[in-house]
Amino acid sequence: MGRDSVEKIDVQGKPIGIVGLTGAIEEVARHYAESPREIVEKELLVRLSVKNYIPDRARPQYGKVFVREFNKFMGRPYDKERADGVTITILGPGCYQCNELERNVIDAVAEMGVPASVEHVMDIKKIGEYGVMGTPALVVNGQVRSVGRIASKAEIRQLLRESLKDEEN
């Protein structure tokens, strides 16, 4: 991704495009890697406000999300915020198997009537961040659940049931 590319992040369950996120994170990492969370948040908000409209009332939520993305970049633990329902990510370059897995996911979600966010990540660098060695891969609520094969609709429904059950506990 280029320094001024648009990247999608979730802010309170809504996908928001942010211009220059990676560049801002890289810059803050160079100068504030060991700084407290509050300073990292402030620096990211300042830098990202230059090219992005961030409503005053939403600054705390954006700041939290920017720090989460910073921690991901730094390889640190981070909170996996998500909207109600299940977050599903398909990892793969857009090949037949990857697209078939995506269709199975969408069908299973629709059949179950489960609120879900479905994203297909095709960028090889982003796929590598998940630590998978093959595609397609299926990630449910941040956990890699299937790698190197097309999970069936029945398997996906079972994974969704397990994820929903985990949320209740």
ZIJORA-V867898 format. One record per residue. RES is the residue in one small letter. PSI is psi as a letter, one per 40 degrees, with the letter a starting at -180 (NA if undefined). NEAR is the number of other ideal C-beta (glycine too) atoms within 8 Angstrom. Layout:
RES/PSI/NEAR  RES/PSI/NEAR
//
This chain:
m/h/6  g/i/6  r/d/7  d/f/7  s/i/9  v/h/6  e/i/9  k/h/9  i/i/10  d/h/13  v/h/10  q/f/6  g/e/8  k/h/7  p/h/7  i/h/8  g/h/7  i/h/11  v/h/10  g/f/14  l/d/12  t/d/12  g/d/10  a/d/12  i/d/13  e/d/10  e/d/9  v/d/13  a/d/11  r/d/7  h/d/7  y/f/10  a/d/7  e/e/3  s/i/7  p/i/5  r/d/6  e/d/6  i/d/9  v/d/13  e/d/12  k/d/9  e/d/12  l/d/15  l/d/13  v/d/8  r/d/11  l/e/16  s/e/8  v/d/7  k/e/7  n/i/9  y/h/3  i/h/10  p/i/6  d/d/5  r/e/4  a/e/9  r/d/10  p/d/6  q/d/9  y/d/12  g/d/12  k/d/10  v/d/12  f/d/15  v/d/13  r/d/11  e/d/11  f/d/13  n/d/10  k/d/10  f/d/10  m/e/8  g/f/4  r/i/6  p/i/3  y/i/8  d/h/4  k/g/7  e/h/7  r/i/10  a/i/10  d/i/4  g/a/9  v/i/14  t/h/13  i/h/13  t/h/11  i/h/16  l/h/14  g/i/15  p/e/8  g/e/7  c/i/9  y/d/5  q/d/11  c/d/16  n/d/9  e/d/10  l/d/14  e/d/11  r/d/8  n/d/13  v/d/13  i/d/9  d/d/9  a/d/12  v/d/13  a/d/7  e/d/8  m/e/9  g/f/4  v/h/9  p/h/6  a/i/10  s/h/12  v/h/11  e/i/9  h/h/10  v/h/10  m/e/8  d/h/7  i/d/6  k/d/7  k/d/9  i/d/15  g/d/8  e/d/7  y/e/11  g/e/6  v/i/11  m/e/5  g/i/6  t/i/13  p/i/15  a/i/15  l/h/17  v/h/13  v/h/12  n/f/11  g/e/6  q/h/6  v/h/10  r/e/8  s/h/11  v/h/10  g/e/8  r/i/7  i/h/8  a/h/11  s/i/7  k/d/9  a/d/6  e/d/9  i/d/13  r/d/11  q/d/8  l/d/13  l/d/15  r/d/9  e/d/8  s/d/11  l/d/10  k/d/8  d/d/8  e/d/7  e/d/5  n/NA/4
//
